[in-house]
Amino acid sequence: MEQAIQVTGLCVVGAVLALTIRRGSPETALLLSICAAVTVLLVVGQALGELLDFLEELGTRSGVPPALLEPLYKTVGIALVVRVGSSLCADAGESALGKVVETAGAVCALAAALPLLRTVLELLMELMG
């Protein structure tokens, strides 16, 4: 709860400052937004570490091979990074680049999921043959 309040406060303050600065220096406003995003990542870093530890424990206890869970984790990570990157591009007035980031992210997510898709295909082929 505390971290959510800290992150929200940081982002609101960063947004207000960026909005104020944007009129005079859009580049500085964008840098401020990027710094706020990085600071938020540092604030939630410990919670993210705990979450990753739990997911690893869940995978171990469930008996699901890590090779099946890893593509899932990578895909979620790609989605989060792409969402932030796309929003930063849009904030910088480059919505077309933001869409390119989203498209590239979709391709990267599919590429990261290929091992999982191959495993599903192999299972289907075994069931059919």
Chimera marker file (.cmm) of the C-alpha trace (Angstrom):
<marker_set name="trace">
<marker id="1" x="0.000" y="0.000" z="0.000" r="1" g="1" b="0" radius="0.5"/>
<marker id="2" x="2.786" y="2.409" z="0.928" r="1" g="1" b="0" radius="0.5"/>
<marker id="3" x="4.600" y="1.839" z="-2.345" r="1" g="1" b="0" radius="0.5"/>
<marker id="4" x="1.424" y="2.423" z="-4.346" r="1" g="1" b="0" radius="0.5"/>
<marker id="5" x="0.947" y="5.768" z="-2.612" r="1" g="1" b="0" radius="0.5"/>
<marker id="6" x="4.617" y="6.700" z="-3.143" r="1" g="1" b="0" radius="0.5"/>
<marker id="7" x="4.498" y="5.753" z="-6.808" r="1" g="1" b="0" radius="0.5"/>
<marker id="8" x="1.234" y="7.592" z="-7.388" r="1" g="1" b="0" radius="0.5"/>
<marker id="9" x="2.524" y="10.715" z="-5.649" r="1" g="1" b="0" radius="0.5"/>
<marker id="10" x="5.791" y="10.612" z="-7.567" r="1" g="1" b="0" radius="0.5"/>
<marker id="11" x="4.011" y="10.214" z="-10.883" r="1" g="1" b="0" radius="0.5"/>
<marker id="12" x="1.490" y="12.985" z="-10.185" r="1" g="1" b="0" radius="0.5"/>
<marker id="13" x="4.247" y="15.395" z="-9.121" r="1" g="1" b="0" radius="0.5"/>
<marker id="14" x="6.308" y="14.381" z="-12.165" r="1" g="1" b="0" radius="0.5"/>
<marker id="15" x="3.329" y="14.889" z="-14.474" r="1" g="1" b="0" radius="0.5"/>
<marker id="16" x="2.552" y="18.337" z="-13.050" r="1" g="1" b="0" radius="0.5"/>
<marker id="17" x="6.203" y="19.391" z="-13.313" r="1" g="1" b="0" radius="0.5"/>
<marker id="18" x="6.458" y="18.020" z="-16.862" r="1" g="1" b="0" radius="0.5"/>
<marker id="19" x="3.284" y="19.852" z="-17.834" r="1" g="1" b="0" radius="0.5"/>
<marker id="20" x="4.674" y="23.098" z="-16.416" r="1" g="1" b="0" radius="0.5"/>
<marker id="21" x="8.079" y="22.668" z="-18.061" r="1" g="1" b="0" radius="0.5"/>
<marker id="22" x="6.719" y="21.405" z="-21.404" r="1" g="1" b="0" radius="0.5"/>
<marker id="23" x="5.752" y="24.890" z="-22.559" r="1" g="1" b="0" radius="0.5"/>
<marker id="24" x="9.293" y="26.181" z="-22.317" r="1" g="1" b="0" radius="0.5"/>
<marker id="25" x="11.309" y="23.038" z="-22.967" r="1" g="1" b="0" radius="0.5"/>
<marker id="26" x="9.559" y="19.902" z="-24.247" r="1" g="1" b="0" radius="0.5"/>
<marker id="27" x="12.856" y="17.993" z="-24.212" r="1" g="1" b="0" radius="0.5"/>
<marker id="28" x="13.389" y="18.658" z="-20.524" r="1" g="1" b="0" radius="0.5"/>
<marker id="29" x="9.801" y="17.627" z="-19.801" r="1" g="1" b="0" radius="0.5"/>
<marker id="30" x="10.389" y="14.308" z="-21.554" r="1" g="1" b="0" radius="0.5"/>
<marker id="31" x="13.607" y="13.737" z="-19.588" r="1" g="1" b="0" radius="0.5"/>
<marker id="32" x="11.712" y="14.483" z="-16.389" r="1" g="1" b="0" radius="0.5"/>
<marker id="33" x="9.091" y="11.874" z="-17.321" r="1" g="1" b="0" radius="0.5"/>
<marker id="34" x="11.802" y="9.302" z="-18.046" r="1" g="1" b="0" radius="0.5"/>
<marker id="35" x="13.501" y="10.055" z="-14.712" r="1" g="1" b="0" radius="0.5"/>
<marker id="36" x="10.182" y="9.645" z="-12.896" r="1" g="1" b="0" radius="0.5"/>
<marker id="37" x="9.631" y="6.279" z="-14.620" r="1" g="1" b="0" radius="0.5"/>
<marker id="38" x="13.103" y="5.051" z="-13.670" r="1" g="1" b="0" radius="0.5"/>
<marker id="39" x="12.605" y="6.220" z="-10.084" r="1" g="1" b="0" radius="0.5"/>
<marker id="40" x="9.326" y="4.305" z="-9.903" r="1" g="1" b="0" radius="0.5"/>
<marker id="41" x="11.108" y="1.168" z="-11.112" r="1" g="1" b="0" radius="0.5"/>
<marker id="42" x="13.682" y="1.609" z="-8.356" r="1" g="1" b="0" radius="0.5"/>
<marker id="43" x="10.935" y="2.078" z="-5.762" r="1" g="1" b="0" radius="0.5"/>
<marker id="44" x="9.092" y="-1.093" z="-6.787" r="1" g="1" b="0" radius="0.5"/>
<marker id="45" x="12.286" y="-3.068" z="-7.400" r="1" g="1" b="0" radius="0.5"/>
<marker id="46" x="12.128" y="-4.926" z="-4.080" r="1" g="1" b="0" radius="0.5"/>
<marker id="47" x="8.472" y="-5.857" z="-4.586" r="1" g="1" b="0" radius="0.5"/>
<marker id="48" x="9.286" y="-7.024" z="-8.093" r="1" g="1" b="0" radius="0.5"/>
<marker id="49" x="12.092" y="-9.190" z="-6.724" r="1" g="1" b="0" radius="0.5"/>
<marker id="50" x="9.720" y="-10.763" z="-4.205" r="1" g="1" b="0" radius="0.5"/>
<marker id="51" x="7.182" y="-11.418" z="-6.943" r="1" g="1" b="0" radius="0.5"/>
<marker id="52" x="9.788" y="-13.075" z="-9.156" r="1" g="1" b="0" radius="0.5"/>
<marker id="53" x="10.941" y="-15.233" z="-6.234" r="1" g="1" b="0" radius="0.5"/>
<marker id="54" x="7.353" y="-16.333" z="-5.633" r="1" g="1" b="0" radius="0.5"/>
<marker id="55" x="6.813" y="-17.142" z="-9.307" r="1" g="1" b="0" radius="0.5"/>
<marker id="56" x="9.979" y="-19.233" z="-9.275" r="1" g="1" b="0" radius="0.5"/>
<marker id="57" x="8.752" y="-21.080" z="-6.173" r="1" g="1" b="0" radius="0.5"/>
<marker id="58" x="5.354" y="-21.575" z="-7.795" r="1" g="1" b="0" radius="0.5"/>
<marker id="59" x="6.977" y="-23.070" z="-10.867" r="1" g="1" b="0" radius="0.5"/>
<marker id="60" x="9.149" y="-25.368" z="-8.773" r="1" g="1" b="0" radius="0.5"/>
<marker id="61" x="6.307" y="-26.611" z="-6.573" r="1" g="1" b="0" radius="0.5"/>
<marker id="62" x="3.876" y="-27.040" z="-9.464" r="1" g="1" b="0" radius="0.5"/>
<marker id="63" x="6.239" y="-29.322" z="-11.330" r="1" g="1" b="0" radius="0.5"/>
<marker id="64" x="5.899" y="-27.263" z="-14.503" r="1" g="1" b="0" radius="0.5"/>
<marker id="65" x="9.248" y="-27.175" z="-16.302" r="1" g="1" b="0" radius="0.5"/>
<marker id="66" x="10.957" y="-23.751" z="-16.213" r="1" g="1" b="0" radius="0.5"/>
<marker id="67" x="11.226" y="-23.907" z="-20.001" r="1" g="1" b="0" radius="0.5"/>
<marker id="68" x="7.437" y="-23.529" z="-20.171" r="1" g="1" b="0" radius="0.5"/>
<marker id="69" x="7.184" y="-20.659" z="-17.698" r="1" g="1" b="0" radius="0.5"/>
<marker id="70" x="10.129" y="-18.606" z="-18.928" r="1" g="1" b="0" radius="0.5"/>
<marker id="71" x="8.474" y="-17.519" z="-22.214" r="1" g="1" b="0" radius="0.5"/>
<marker id="72" x="5.462" y="-16.401" z="-20.221" r="1" g="1" b="0" radius="0.5"/>
<marker id="73" x="7.596" y="-14.212" z="-17.963" r="1" g="1" b="0" radius="0.5"/>
<marker id="74" x="9.475" y="-12.757" z="-20.919" r="1" g="1" b="0" radius="0.5"/>
<marker id="75" x="6.236" y="-11.931" z="-22.706" r="1" g="1" b="0" radius="0.5"/>
<marker id="76" x="4.852" y="-10.102" z="-19.673" r="1" g="1" b="0" radius="0.5"/>
<marker id="77" x="8.135" y="-8.173" z="-19.303" r="1" g="1" b="0" radius="0.5"/>
<marker id="78" x="8.073" y="-7.196" z="-22.963" r="1" g="1" b="0" radius="0.5"/>
<marker id="79" x="4.480" y="-5.988" z="-22.630" r="1" g="1" b="0" radius="0.5"/>
<marker id="80" x="5.339" y="-3.781" z="-19.648" r="1" g="1" b="0" radius="0.5"/>
<marker id="81" x="8.418" y="-2.257" z="-21.280" r="1" g="1" b="0" radius="0.5"/>
<marker id="82" x="6.585" y="-1.636" z="-24.559" r="1" g="1" b="0" radius="0.5"/>
<marker id="83" x="3.664" y="0.021" z="-22.801" r="1" g="1" b="0" radius="0.5"/>
<marker id="84" x="5.924" y="2.501" z="-21.038" r="1" g="1" b="0" radius="0.5"/>
<marker id="85" x="8.043" y="3.110" z="-24.150" r="1" g="1" b="0" radius="0.5"/>
<marker id="86" x="4.988" y="3.693" z="-26.311" r="1" g="1" b="0" radius="0.5"/>
<marker id="87" x="3.544" y="6.150" z="-23.807" r="1" g="1" b="0" radius="0.5"/>
<marker id="88" x="6.826" y="8.056" z="-23.599" r="1" g="1" b="0" radius="0.5"/>
<marker id="89" x="6.899" y="8.337" z="-27.396" r="1" g="1" b="0" radius="0.5"/>
<marker id="90" x="3.320" y="9.612" z="-27.389" r="1" g="1" b="0" radius="0.5"/>
<marker id="91" x="4.185" y="12.139" z="-24.657" r="1" g="1" b="0" radius="0.5"/>
<marker id="92" x="7.052" y="13.352" z="-26.817" r="1" g="1" b="0" radius="0.5"/>
<marker id="93" x="4.568" y="13.981" z="-29.633" r="1" g="1" b="0" radius="0.5"/>
<marker id="94" x="5.727" y="10.986" z="-31.653" r="1" g="1" b="0" radius="0.5"/>
<marker id="95" x="2.620" y="8.809" z="-31.655" r="1" g="1" b="0" radius="0.5"/>
<marker id="96" x="3.710" y="7.096" z="-34.894" r="1" g="1" b="0" radius="0.5"/>
<marker id="97" x="6.918" y="5.945" z="-33.178" r="1" g="1" b="0" radius="0.5"/>
<marker id="98" x="4.821" y="4.792" z="-30.239" r="1" g="1" b="0" radius="0.5"/>
<marker id="99" x="2.816" y="2.584" z="-32.603" r="1" g="1" b="0" radius="0.5"/>
<marker id="100" x="6.053" y="1.217" z="-34.072" r="1" g="1" b="0" radius="0.5"/>
<marker id="101" x="7.207" y="0.357" z="-30.538" r="1" g="1" b="0" radius="0.5"/>
<marker id="102" x="3.905" y="-1.467" z="-29.964" r="1" g="1" b="0" radius="0.5"/>
<marker id="103" x="4.221" y="-3.410" z="-33.218" r="1" g="1" b="0" radius="0.5"/>
<marker id="104" x="7.835" y="-4.329" z="-32.503" r="1" g="1" b="0" radius="0.5"/>
<marker id="105" x="6.806" y="-5.378" z="-28.997" r="1" g="1" b="0" radius="0.5"/>
<marker id="106" x="4.141" y="-7.692" z="-30.406" r="1" g="1" b="0" radius="0.5"/>
<marker id="107" x="6.714" y="-9.312" z="-32.691" r="1" g="1" b="0" radius="0.5"/>
<marker id="108" x="9.194" y="-9.671" z="-29.810" r="1" g="1" b="0" radius="0.5"/>
<marker id="109" x="6.503" y="-11.144" z="-27.544" r="1" g="1" b="0" radius="0.5"/>
<marker id="110" x="5.583" y="-13.716" z="-30.181" r="1" g="1" b="0" radius="0.5"/>
<marker id="111" x="9.254" y="-14.551" z="-30.688" r="1" g="1" b="0" radius="0.5"/>
<marker id="112" x="9.703" y="-14.971" z="-26.930" r="1" g="1" b="0" radius="0.5"/>
<marker id="113" x="6.659" y="-17.259" z="-26.828" r="1" g="1" b="0" radius="0.5"/>
<marker id="114" x="7.911" y="-19.509" z="-29.658" r="1" g="1" b="0" radius="0.5"/>
<marker id="115" x="9.301" y="-22.219" z="-27.339" r="1" g="1" b="0" radius="0.5"/>
<marker id="116" x="5.917" y="-22.450" z="-25.640" r="1" g="1" b="0" radius="0.5"/>
<marker id="117" x="4.092" y="-22.510" z="-28.978" r="1" g="1" b="0" radius="0.5"/>
<marker id="118" x="6.425" y="-25.257" z="-30.231" r="1" g="1" b="0" radius="0.5"/>
<marker id="119" x="5.707" y="-27.334" z="-27.135" r="1" g="1" b="0" radius="0.5"/>
<marker id="120" x="1.967" y="-26.940" z="-27.687" r="1" g="1" b="0" radius="0.5"/>
<marker id="121" x="2.398" y="-27.964" z="-31.331" r="1" g="1" b="0" radius="0.5"/>
<marker id="122" x="4.391" y="-31.057" z="-30.299" r="1" g="1" b="0" radius="0.5"/>
<marker id="123" x="1.687" y="-32.046" z="-27.813" r="1" g="1" b="0" radius="0.5"/>
<marker id="124" x="-1.008" y="-31.643" z="-30.456" r="1" g="1" b="0" radius="0.5"/>
<marker id="125" x="0.982" y="-33.722" z="-32.921" r="1" g="1" b="0" radius="0.5"/>
<marker id="126" x="1.379" y="-36.487" z="-30.324" r="1" g="1" b="0" radius="0.5"/>
<marker id="127" x="-2.337" y="-36.469" z="-29.616" r="1" g="1" b="0" radius="0.5"/>
<marker id="128" x="-3.183" y="-36.657" z="-33.321" r="1" g="1" b="0" radius="0.5"/>
<marker id="129" x="-0.593" y="-39.309" z="-34.197" r="1" g="1" b="0" radius="0.5"/>
<link id1="1" id2="2" r="1" g="1" b="0" radius="0.2"/>
<link id1="2" id2="3" r="1" g="1" b="0" radius="0.2"/>
<link id1="3" id2="4" r="1" g="1" b="0" radius="0.2"/>
<link id1="4" id2="5" r="1" g="1" b="0" radius="0.2"/>
<link id1="5" id2="6" r="1" g="1" b="0" radius="0.2"/>
<link id1="6" id2="7" r="1" g="1" b="0" radius="0.2"/>
<link id1="7" id2="8" r="1" g="1" b="0" radius="0.2"/>
<link id1="8" id2="9" r="1" g="1" b="0" radius="0.2"/>
<link id1="9" id2="10" r="1" g="1" b="0" radius="0.2"/>
<link id1="10" id2="11" r="1" g="1" b="0" radius="0.2"/>
<link id1="11" id2="12" r="1" g="1" b="0" radius="0.2"/>
<link id1="12" id2="13" r="1" g="1" b="0" radius="0.2"/>
<link id1="13" id2="14" r="1" g="1" b="0" radius="0.2"/>
<link id1="14" id2="15" r="1" g="1" b="0" radius="0.2"/>
<link id1="15" id2="16" r="1" g="1" b="0" radius="0.2"/>
<link id1="16" id2="17" r="1" g="1" b="0" radius="0.2"/>
<link id1="17" id2="18" r="1" g="1" b="0" radius="0.2"/>
<link id1="18" id2="19" r="1" g="1" b="0" radius="0.2"/>
<link id1="19" id2="20" r="1" g="1" b="0" radius="0.2"/>
<link id1="20" id2="21" r="1" g="1" b="0" radius="0.2"/>
<link id1="21" id2="22" r="1" g="1" b="0" radius="0.2"/>
<link id1="22" id2="23" r="1" g="1" b="0" radius="0.2"/>
<link id1="23" id2="24" r="1" g="1" b="0" radius="0.2"/>
<link id1="24" id2="25" r="1" g="1" b="0" radius="0.2"/>
<link id1="25" id2="26" r="1" g="1" b="0" radius="0.2"/>
<link id1="26" id2="27" r="1" g="1" b="0" radius="0.2"/>
<link id1="27" id2="28" r="1" g="1" b="0" radius="0.2"/>
<link id1="28" id2="29" r="1" g="1" b="0" radius="0.2"/>
<link id1="29" id2="30" r="1" g="1" b="0" radius="0.2"/>
<link id1="30" id2="31" r="1" g="1" b="0" radius="0.2"/>
<link id1="31" id2="32" r="1" g="1" b="0" radius="0.2"/>
<link id1="32" id2="33" r="1" g="1" b="0" radius="0.2"/>
<link id1="33" id2="34" r="1" g="1" b="0" radius="0.2"/>
<link id1="34" id2="35" r="1" g="1" b="0" radius="0.2"/>
<link id1="35" id2="36" r="1" g="1" b="0" radius="0.2"/>
<link id1="36" id2="37" r="1" g="1" b="0" radius="0.2"/>
<link id1="37" id2="38" r="1" g="1" b="0" radius="0.2"/>
<link id1="38" id2="39" r="1" g="1" b="0" radius="0.2"/>
<link id1="39" id2="40" r="1" g="1" b="0" radius="0.2"/>
<link id1="40" id2="41" r="1" g="1" b="0" radius="0.2"/>
<link id1="41" id2="42" r="1" g="1" b="0" radius="0.2"/>
<link id1="42" id2="43" r="1" g="1" b="0" radius="0.2"/>
<link id1="43" id2="44" r="1" g="1" b="0" radius="0.2"/>
<link id1="44" id2="45" r="1" g="1" b="0" radius="0.2"/>
<link id1="45" id2="46" r="1" g="1" b="0" radius="0.2"/>
<link id1="46" id2="47" r="1" g="1" b="0" radius="0.2"/>
<link id1="47" id2="48" r="1" g="1" b="0" radius="0.2"/>
<link id1="48" id2="49" r="1" g="1" b="0" radius="0.2"/>
<link id1="49" id2="50" r="1" g="1" b="0" radius="0.2"/>
<link id1="50" id2="51" r="1" g="1" b="0" radius="0.2"/>
<link id1="51" id2="52" r="1" g="1" b="0" radius="0.2"/>
<link id1="52" id2="53" r="1" g="1" b="0" radius="0.2"/>
<link id1="53" id2="54" r="1" g="1" b="0" radius="0.2"/>
<link id1="54" id2="55" r="1" g="1" b="0" radius="0.2"/>
<link id1="55" id2="56" r="1" g="1" b="0" radius="0.2"/>
<link id1="56" id2="57" r="1" g="1" b="0" radius="0.2"/>
<link id1="57" id2="58" r="1" g="1" b="0" radius="0.2"/>
<link id1="58" id2="59" r="1" g="1" b="0" radius="0.2"/>
<link id1="59" id2="60" r="1" g="1" b="0" radius="0.2"/>
<link id1="60" id2="61" r="1" g="1" b="0" radius="0.2"/>
<link id1="61" id2="62" r="1" g="1" b="0" radius="0.2"/>
<link id1="62" id2="63" r="1" g="1" b="0" radius="0.2"/>
<link id1="63" id2="64" r="1" g="1" b="0" radius="0.2"/>
<link id1="64" id2="65" r="1" g="1" b="0" radius="0.2"/>
<link id1="65" id2="66" r="1" g="1" b="0" radius="0.2"/>
<link id1="66" id2="67" r="1" g="1" b="0" radius="0.2"/>
<link id1="67" id2="68" r="1" g="1" b="0" radius="0.2"/>
<link id1="68" id2="69" r="1" g="1" b="0" radius="0.2"/>
<link id1="69" id2="70" r="1" g="1" b="0" radius="0.2"/>
<link id1="70" id2="71" r="1" g="1" b="0" radius="0.2"/>
<link id1="71" id2="72" r="1" g="1" b="0" radius="0.2"/>
<link id1="72" id2="73" r="1" g="1" b="0" radius="0.2"/>
<link id1="73" id2="74" r="1" g="1" b="0" radius="0.2"/>
<link id1="74" id2="75" r="1" g="1" b="0" radius="0.2"/>
<link id1="75" id2="76" r="1" g="1" b="0" radius="0.2"/>
<link id1="76" id2="77" r="1" g="1" b="0" radius="0.2"/>
<link id1="77" id2="78" r="1" g="1" b="0" radius="0.2"/>
<link id1="78" id2="79" r="1" g="1" b="0" radius="0.2"/>
<link id1="79" id2="80" r="1" g="1" b="0" radius="0.2"/>
<link id1="80" id2="81" r="1" g="1" b="0" radius="0.2"/>
<link id1="81" id2="82" r="1" g="1" b="0" radius="0.2"/>
<link id1="82" id2="83" r="1" g="1" b="0" radius="0.2"/>
<link id1="83" id2="84" r="1" g="1" b="0" radius="0.2"/>
<link id1="84" id2="85" r="1" g="1" b="0" radius="0.2"/>
<link id1="85" id2="86" r="1" g="1" b="0" radius="0.2"/>
<link id1="86" id2="87" r="1" g="1" b="0" radius="0.2"/>
<link id1="87" id2="88" r="1" g="1" b="0" radius="0.2"/>
<link id1="88" id2="89" r="1" g="1" b="0" radius="0.2"/>
<link id1="89" id2="90" r="1" g="1" b="0" radius="0.2"/>
<link id1="90" id2="91" r="1" g="1" b="0" radius="0.2"/>
<link id1="91" id2="92" r="1" g="1" b="0" radius="0.2"/>
<link id1="92" id2="93" r="1" g="1" b="0" radius="0.2"/>
<link id1="93" id2="94" r="1" g="1" b="0" radius="0.2"/>
<link id1="94" id2="95" r="1" g="1" b="0" radius="0.2"/>
<link id1="95" id2="96" r="1" g="1" b="0" radius="0.2"/>
<link id1="96" id2="97" r="1" g="1" b="0" radius="0.2"/>
<link id1="97" id2="98" r="1" g="1" b="0" radius="0.2"/>
<link id1="98" id2="99" r="1" g="1" b="0" radius="0.2"/>
<link id1="99" id2="100" r="1" g="1" b="0" radius="0.2"/>
<link id1="100" id2="101" r="1" g="1" b="0" radius="0.2"/>
<link id1="101" id2="102" r="1" g="1" b="0" radius="0.2"/>
<link id1="102" id2="103" r="1" g="1" b="0" radius="0.2"/>
<link id1="103" id2="104" r="1" g="1" b="0" radius="0.2"/>
<link id1="104" id2="105" r="1" g="1" b="0" radius="0.2"/>
<link id1="105" id2="106" r="1" g="1" b="0" radius="0.2"/>
<link id1="106" id2="107" r="1" g="1" b="0" radius="0.2"/>
<link id1="107" id2="108" r="1" g="1" b="0" radius="0.2"/>
<link id1="108" id2="109" r="1" g="1" b="0" radius="0.2"/>
<link id1="109" id2="110" r="1" g="1" b="0" radius="0.2"/>
<link id1="110" id2="111" r="1" g="1" b="0" radius="0.2"/>
<link id1="111" id2="112" r="1" g="1" b="0" radius="0.2"/>
<link id1="112" id2="113" r="1" g="1" b="0" radius="0.2"/>
<link id1="113" id2="114" r="1" g="1" b="0" radius="0.2"/>
<link id1="114" id2="115" r="1" g="1" b="0" radius="0.2"/>
<link id1="115" id2="116" r="1" g="1" b="0" radius="0.2"/>
<link id1="116" id2="117" r="1" g="1" b="0" radius="0.2"/>
<link id1="117" id2="118" r="1" g="1" b="0" radius="0.2"/>
<link id1="118" id2="119" r="1" g="1" b="0" radius="0.2"/>
<link id1="119" id2="120" r="1" g="1" b="0" radius="0.2"/>
<link id1="120" id2="121" r="1" g="1" b="0" radius="0.2"/>
<link id1="121" id2="122" r="1" g="1" b="0" radius="0.2"/>
<link id1="122" id2="123" r="1" g="1" b="0" radius="0.2"/>
<link id1="123" id2="124" r="1" g="1" b="0" radius="0.2"/>
<link id1="124" id2="125" r="1" g="1" b="0" radius="0.2"/>
<link id1="125" id2="126" r="1" g="1" b="0" radius="0.2"/>
<link id1="126" id2="127" r="1" g="1" b="0" radius="0.2"/>
<link id1="127" id2="128" r="1" g="1" b="0" radius="0.2"/>
<link id1="128" id2="129" r="1" g="1" b="0" radius="0.2"/>
</marker_set>
